[in-house]
Amino acid sequence: MTQRLHLVFGGELVDPSKTTFKNVDDIDIVGIFPNYAEAHDAWKAEAQRTVDNAHMRYFIAHLHRLRDEEAETSPTEELDG
């Protein structure tokens, strides 16, 4: 069976219409989950907990896509660039 890990993380954004974090040191790592359903539940709980702060956003990163060496990759965005 293929393992599909998902990372849930979030924090306060500089601008709620963009995805730049205000302070990277304050990013909340919720956890790594073995499937999308559990990751979604964790994401939803954190999003609802912080609903009063429009600058807070939580994300689900598909870690299993980073490990799949057979899959085509997209160009990586240049750092600070």
N, CA, C and O atoms as a GROMACS GRO file, in nm:
protein
  324
    1MET      N    1   0.084  -0.119   0.000
    1MET     CA    2   0.000   0.000   0.000
    1MET      C    3   0.088   0.125   0.000
    1MET      O    4   0.187   0.131   0.074
    2THR      N    5   0.054   0.222  -0.082
    2THR     CA    6   0.128   0.346  -0.092
    2THR      C    7   0.097   0.435   0.027
    2THR      O    8  -0.018   0.453   0.064
    3GLN      N    9   0.202   0.491   0.085
    3GLN     CA   10   0.184   0.584   0.198
    3GLN      C   11   0.178   0.725   0.142
    3GLN      O   12   0.265   0.766   0.065
    4ARG      N   13   0.076   0.799   0.180
    4ARG     CA   14   0.056   0.936   0.131
    4ARG      C   15   0.055   1.033   0.249
    4ARG      O   16  -0.050   1.064   0.305
    5LEU      N   17   0.173   1.080   0.285
    5LEU     CA   18   0.187   1.170   0.400
    5LEU      C   19   0.146   1.312   0.365
    5LEU      O   20   0.169   1.360   0.254
    6HIS      N   21   0.085   1.379   0.463
    6HIS     CA   22   0.041   1.517   0.447
    6HIS      C   23   0.084   1.598   0.570
    6HIS      O   24   0.068   1.554   0.683
    7LEU      N   25   0.138   1.718   0.545
    7LEU     CA   26   0.180   1.809   0.651
    7LEU      C   27   0.078   1.921   0.662
    7LEU      O   28   0.040   1.982   0.562
    8VAL      N   29   0.032   1.949   0.784
    8VAL     CA   30  -0.058   2.060   0.810
    8VAL      C   31   0.020   2.166   0.887
    8VAL      O   32   0.077   2.138   0.992
    9PHE      N   33   0.020   2.287   0.834
    9PHE     CA   34   0.092   2.397   0.897
    9PHE      C   35   0.021   2.528   0.868
    9PHE      O   36  -0.062   2.536   0.778
   10GLY      N   37   0.055   2.631   0.944
   10GLY     CA   38  -0.007   2.760   0.920
   10GLY      C   39   0.054   2.868   1.005
   10GLY      O   40   0.147   2.845   1.082
   11GLY      N   41   0.000   2.987   0.988
   11GLY     CA   42   0.050   3.100   1.063
   11GLY      C   43  -0.012   3.229   1.013
   11GLY      O   44  -0.101   3.229   0.928
   12GLU      N   45   0.036   3.338   1.068
   12GLU     CA   46  -0.017   3.469   1.032
   12GLU      C   47   0.049   3.519   0.904
   12GLU      O   48   0.172   3.514   0.892
   13LEU      N   49  -0.031   3.565   0.811
   13LEU     CA   50   0.018   3.615   0.683
   13LEU      C   51   0.033   3.767   0.686
   13LEU      O   52  -0.036   3.836   0.761
   14VAL      N   53   0.123   3.818   0.603
   14VAL     CA   54   0.142   3.962   0.590
   14VAL      C   55   0.015   4.023   0.531
   14VAL      O   56  -0.033   4.126   0.578
   15ASP      N   57  -0.038   3.959   0.428
   15ASP     CA   58  -0.157   4.006   0.356
   15ASP      C   59  -0.246   3.883   0.335
   15ASP      O   60  -0.201   3.784   0.278
   16PRO      N   61  -0.371   3.888   0.380
   16PRO     CA   62  -0.457   3.770   0.368
   16PRO      C   63  -0.486   3.724   0.224
   16PRO      O   64  -0.536   3.613   0.204
   17SER      N   65  -0.456   3.807   0.126
   17SER     CA   66  -0.479   3.767  -0.012
   17SER      C   67  -0.355   3.701  -0.075
   17SER      O   68  -0.357   3.662  -0.191
   18LYS      N   69  -0.247   3.690   0.004
   18LYS     CA   70  -0.124   3.628  -0.045
   18LYS      C   71  -0.083   3.516   0.051
   18LYS      O   72  -0.154   3.487   0.147
   19THR      N   73   0.031   3.452   0.026
   19THR     CA   74   0.073   3.340   0.111
   19THR      C   75   0.210   3.363   0.174
   19THR      O   76   0.283   3.267   0.199
   20THR      N   77   0.245   3.488   0.200
   20THR     CA   78   0.372   3.522   0.265
   20THR      C   79   0.349   3.532   0.415
   20THR      O   80   0.266   3.611   0.461
   21PHE      N   81   0.423   3.452   0.492
   21PHE     CA   82   0.407   3.453   0.637
   21PHE      C   83   0.470   3.578   0.698
   21PHE      O   84   0.576   3.624   0.655
   22LYS      N   85   0.403   3.632   0.800
   22LYS     CA   86   0.452   3.750   0.871
   22LYS      C   87   0.584   3.720   0.942
   22LYS      O   88   0.677   3.800   0.937
   23ASN      N   89   0.591   3.604   1.008
   23ASN     CA   90   0.712   3.565   1.080
   23ASN      C   91   0.728   3.413   1.067
   23ASN      O   92   0.653   3.336   1.128
   24VAL      N   93   0.825   3.372   0.990
   24VAL     CA   94   0.846   3.228   0.964
   24VAL      C   95   0.877   3.152   1.094
   24VAL      O   96   0.845   3.034   1.105
   25ASP      N   97   0.938   3.220   1.190
   25ASP     CA   98   0.969   3.153   1.318
   25ASP      C   99   0.843   3.117   1.396
   25ASP      O  100   0.848   3.032   1.486
   26ASP      N  101   0.731   3.180   1.363
   26ASP     CA  102   0.605   3.154   1.434
   26ASP      C  103   0.512   3.059   1.361
   26ASP      O  104   0.396   3.044   1.401
   27ILE      N  105   0.559   2.994   1.256
   27ILE     CA  106   0.474   2.899   1.183
   27ILE      C  107   0.436   2.784   1.275
   27ILE      O  108   0.521   2.726   1.343
   28ASP      N  109   0.308   2.753   1.276
   28ASP     CA  110   0.254   2.646   1.360
   28ASP      C  111   0.255   2.516   1.279
   28ASP      O  112   0.182   2.504   1.180
   29ILE      N  113   0.337   2.421   1.321
   29ILE     CA  114   0.338   2.289   1.258
   29ILE      C  115   0.238   2.203   1.334
   29ILE      O  116   0.264   2.159   1.446
   30VAL      N  117   0.124   2.179   1.273
   30VAL     CA  118   0.017   2.102   1.337
   30VAL      C  119   0.056   1.955   1.343
   30VAL      O  120   0.037   1.889   1.445
   31GLY      N  121   0.111   1.903   1.232
   31GLY     CA  122   0.154   1.764   1.232
   31GLY      C  123   0.160   1.703   1.093
   31GLY      O  124   0.122   1.765   0.994
   32ILE      N  125   0.209   1.580   1.090
   32ILE     CA  126   0.214   1.502   0.967
   32ILE      C  127   0.113   1.389   0.981
   32ILE      O  128   0.108   1.321   1.084
   33PHE      N  129   0.032   1.370   0.878
   33PHE     CA  130  -0.079   1.276   0.884
   33PHE      C  131  -0.068   1.172   0.774
   33PHE      O  132  -0.016   1.201   0.666
   34PRO      N  133  -0.115   1.049   0.799
   34PRO     CA  134  -0.096   0.938   0.706
   34PRO      C  135  -0.190   0.940   0.584
   34PRO      O  136  -0.171   0.862   0.491
   35ASN      N  137  -0.288   1.027   0.586
   35ASN     CA  138  -0.380   1.035   0.471
   35ASN      C  139  -0.446   1.172   0.467
   35ASN      O  140  -0.442   1.247   0.565
   36TYR      N  141  -0.506   1.202   0.353
   36TYR     CA  142  -0.565   1.335   0.334
   36TYR      C  143  -0.682   1.359   0.429
   36TYR      O  144  -0.699   1.471   0.478
   37ALA      N  145  -0.762   1.259   0.454
   37ALA     CA  146  -0.879   1.276   0.541
   37ALA      C  147  -0.839   1.325   0.681
   37ALA      O  148  -0.901   1.417   0.735
   38GLU      N  149  -0.737   1.262   0.739
   38GLU     CA  150  -0.691   1.305   0.872
   38GLU      C  151  -0.628   1.443   0.867
   38GLU      O  152  -0.647   1.524   0.957
   39ALA      N  153  -0.553   1.470   0.761
   39ALA     CA  154  -0.492   1.603   0.744
   39ALA      C  155  -0.600   1.709   0.730
   39ALA      O  156  -0.589   1.817   0.788
   40HIS      N  157  -0.703   1.678   0.654
   40HIS     CA  158  -0.813   1.774   0.635
   40HIS      C  159  -0.884   1.802   0.768
   40HIS      O  160  -0.917   1.917   0.797
   41ASP      N  161  -0.906   1.699   0.846
   41ASP     CA  162  -0.970   1.719   0.978
   41ASP      C  163  -0.886   1.810   1.067
   41ASP      O  164  -0.940   1.898   1.134
   42ALA      N  165  -0.754   1.790   1.067
   42ALA     CA  166  -0.664   1.874   1.148
   42ALA      C  167  -0.662   2.016   1.094
   42ALA      O  168  -0.666   2.112   1.171
   43TRP      N  169  -0.656   2.030   0.962
   43TRP     CA  170  -0.658   2.163   0.899
   43TRP      C  171  -0.787   2.237   0.935
   43TRP      O  172  -0.784   2.355   0.972
   44LYS      N  173  -0.898   2.168   0.924
   44LYS     CA  174  -1.028   2.230   0.952
   44LYS      C  175  -1.038   2.275   1.098
   44LYS      O  176  -1.090   2.383   1.125
   45ALA      N  177  -0.989   2.194   1.190
   45ALA     CA  178  -0.993   2.229   1.332
   45ALA      C  179  -0.911   2.355   1.359
   45ALA      O  180  -0.956   2.444   1.431
   46GLU      N  181  -0.792   2.364   1.301
   46GLU     CA  182  -0.707   2.482   1.322
   46GLU      C  183  -0.766   2.605   1.253
   46GLU      O  184  -0.764   2.714   1.309
   47ALA      N  185  -0.819   2.587   1.134
   47ALA     CA  186  -0.881   2.699   1.062
   47ALA      C  187  -1.001   2.753   1.140
   47ALA      O  188  -1.020   2.875   1.148
   48GLN      N  189  -1.081   2.665   1.196
   48GLN     CA  190  -1.197   2.709   1.273
   48GLN      C  191  -1.155   2.774   1.405
   48GLN      O  192  -1.219   2.867   1.453
   49ARG      N  193  -1.046   2.723   1.465
   49ARG     CA  194  -0.998   2.778   1.592
   49ARG      C  195  -0.948   2.922   1.574
   49ARG      O  196  -0.957   3.001   1.667
   50THR      N  197  -0.897   2.955   1.456
   50THR     CA  198  -0.839   3.087   1.432
   50THR      C  199  -0.925   3.172   1.339
   50THR      O  200  -0.875   3.268   1.279
   51VAL      N  201  -1.051   3.140   1.326
   51VAL     CA  202  -1.139   3.206   1.230
   51VAL      C  203  -1.153   3.357   1.256
   51VAL      O  204  -1.181   3.432   1.163
   52ASP      N  205  -1.133   3.402   1.377
   52ASP     CA  206  -1.148   3.544   1.409
   52ASP      C  207  -1.030   3.629   1.362
   52ASP      O  208  -1.040   3.752   1.362
   53ASN      N  209  -0.920   3.567   1.322
   53ASN     CA  210  -0.804   3.640   1.273
   53ASN      C  211  -0.794   3.620   1.122
   53ASN      O  212  -0.755   3.513   1.076
   54ALA      N  213  -0.830   3.723   1.045
   54ALA     CA  214  -0.833   3.712   0.899
   54ALA      C  215  -0.695   3.687   0.838
   54ALA      O  216  -0.685   3.642   0.724
   55HIS      N  217  -0.588   3.715   0.913
   55HIS     CA  218  -0.454   3.696   0.862
   55HIS      C  219  -0.399   3.555   0.886
   55HIS      O  220  -0.292   3.520   0.836
   56MET      N  221  -0.470   3.475   0.963
   56MET     CA  222  -0.424   3.337   0.991
   56MET      C  223  -0.472   3.244   0.881
   56MET      O  224  -0.588   3.246   0.841
   57ARG      N  225  -0.380   3.161   0.832
   57ARG     CA  226  -0.413   3.061   0.731
   57ARG      C  227  -0.341   2.931   0.762
   57ARG      O  228  -0.227   2.931   0.809
   58TYR      N  229  -0.408   2.822   0.735
   58TYR     CA  230  -0.350   2.689   0.748
   58TYR      C  231  -0.352   2.622   0.612
   58TYR      O  232  -0.440   2.646   0.530
   59PHE      N  233  -0.252   2.536   0.589
   59PHE     CA  234  -0.233   2.472   0.460
   59PHE      C  235  -0.209   2.322   0.479
   59PHE      O  236  -0.166   2.277   0.584
   60ILE      N  237  -0.238   2.247   0.373
   60ILE     CA  238  -0.206   2.105   0.368
   60ILE      C  239  -0.102   2.087   0.257
   60ILE      O  240  -0.128   2.119   0.141
   61ALA      N  241   0.015   2.036   0.294
   61ALA     CA  242   0.120   2.007   0.195
   61ALA      C  243   0.122   1.856   0.171
   61ALA      O  244   0.123   1.778   0.266
   62HIS      N  245   0.124   1.818   0.046
   62HIS     CA  246   0.123   1.677   0.008
   62HIS      C  247   0.267   1.626   0.005
   62HIS      O  248   0.333   1.628  -0.100
   63LEU      N  249   0.316   1.579   0.119
   63LEU     CA  250   0.456   1.534   0.129
   63LEU      C  251   0.485   1.415   0.040
   63LEU      O  252   0.597   1.400  -0.008
   64HIS      N  253   0.385   1.331   0.017
   64HIS     CA  254   0.408   1.213  -0.067
   64HIS      C  255   0.447   1.253  -0.210
   64HIS      O  256   0.513   1.176  -0.279
   65ARG      N  257   0.406   1.369  -0.254
   65ARG     CA  258   0.443   1.415  -0.388
   65ARG      C  259   0.591   1.450  -0.396
   65ARG      O  260   0.651   1.440  -0.503
   66LEU      N  261   0.649   1.490  -0.285
   66LEU     CA  262   0.791   1.522  -0.282
   66LEU      C  263   0.877   1.396  -0.288
   66LEU      O  264   0.991   1.400  -0.335
   67ARG      N  265   0.823   1.283  -0.241
   67ARG     CA  266   0.898   1.158  -0.235
   67ARG      C  267   0.887   1.075  -0.362
   67ARG      O  268   0.965   0.981  -0.380
   68ASP      N  269   0.794   1.106  -0.449
   68ASP     CA  270   0.771   1.025  -0.568
   68ASP      C  271   0.872   1.060  -0.676
   68ASP      O  272   0.853   1.156  -0.751
   69GLU      N  273   0.978   0.984  -0.684
   69GLU     CA  274   1.085   1.013  -0.778
   69GLU      C  275   1.046   0.980  -0.922
   69GLU      O  276   1.114   1.023  -1.015
   70GLU      N  277   0.939   0.906  -0.941
   70GLU     CA  278   0.894   0.870  -1.075
   70GLU      C  279   0.811   0.981  -1.138
   70GLU      O  280   0.803   0.990  -1.261
   71ALA      N  281   0.749   1.066  -1.056
   71ALA     CA  282   0.658   1.169  -1.106
   71ALA      C  283   0.738   1.288  -1.161
   71ALA      O  284   0.847   1.320  -1.114
   72GLU      N  285   0.679   1.351  -1.263
   72GLU     CA  286   0.738   1.471  -1.317
   72GLU      C  287   0.730   1.582  -1.214
   72GLU      O  288   0.630   1.593  -1.142
   73THR      N  289   0.833   1.663  -1.206
   73THR     CA  290   0.833   1.772  -1.111
   73THR      C  291   0.816   1.905  -1.183
   73THR      O  292   0.851   1.918  -1.301
   74SER      N  293   0.764   2.001  -1.112
   74SER     CA  294   0.750   2.134  -1.168
   74SER      C  295   0.874   2.216  -1.131
   74SER      O  296   0.944   2.182  -1.035
   75PRO      N  297   0.902   2.323  -1.204
   75PRO     CA  298   1.018   2.406  -1.169
   75PRO      C  299   1.002   2.464  -1.028
   75PRO      O  300   0.892   2.500  -0.986
   76THR      N  301   1.112   2.470  -0.958
   76THR     CA  302   1.110   2.525  -0.822
   76THR      C  303   1.120   2.676  -0.829
   76THR      O  304   1.199   2.732  -0.906
   77GLU      N  305   1.041   2.740  -0.748
   77GLU     CA  306   1.044   2.886  -0.743
   77GLU      C  307   1.178   2.932  -0.685
   77GLU      O  308   1.226   2.875  -0.586
   78GLU      N  309   1.237   3.032  -0.745
   78GLU     CA  310   1.365   3.084  -0.696
   78GLU      C  311   1.346   3.148  -0.559
   78GLU      O  312   1.249   3.219  -0.536
   79LEU      N  313   1.440   3.122  -0.468
   79LEU     CA  314   1.435   3.180  -0.336
   79LEU      C  315   1.467   3.328  -0.342
   79LEU      O  316   1.558   3.371  -0.413
   80ASP      N  317   1.389   3.408  -0.267
   80ASP     CA  318   1.411   3.553  -0.260
   80ASP      C  319   1.420   3.616  -0.398
   80ASP      O  320   1.493   3.713  -0.417
   81GLY      N  321   1.346   3.563  -0.492
   81GLY     CA  322   1.371   3.613  -0.620
   81GLY      C  323   1.281   3.662  -0.714
   81GLY      O  324   1.321   3.703  -0.823
   0.00000   0.00000   0.00000
